[in-house]
Amino acid sequence: MLKISLSLANYWVYGYICVCLSFWGS
């Protein structure tokens, strides 16, 4: 259960960084 929540958190962090990078790049 902990593993799933950790991977889910990593997924959100990765997506947040991608959004920030694409926002700065525009």
ZIKAFEN-V850655 format. One line per field, one symbol per residue. burial: I if it has 16 or more other ideal C-beta (glycine too) atoms within 10 Angstrom, else O. Layout:
burial=???
This chain:
burial=OOOOOOOOOOOOOOOOOOOOOOOOOO
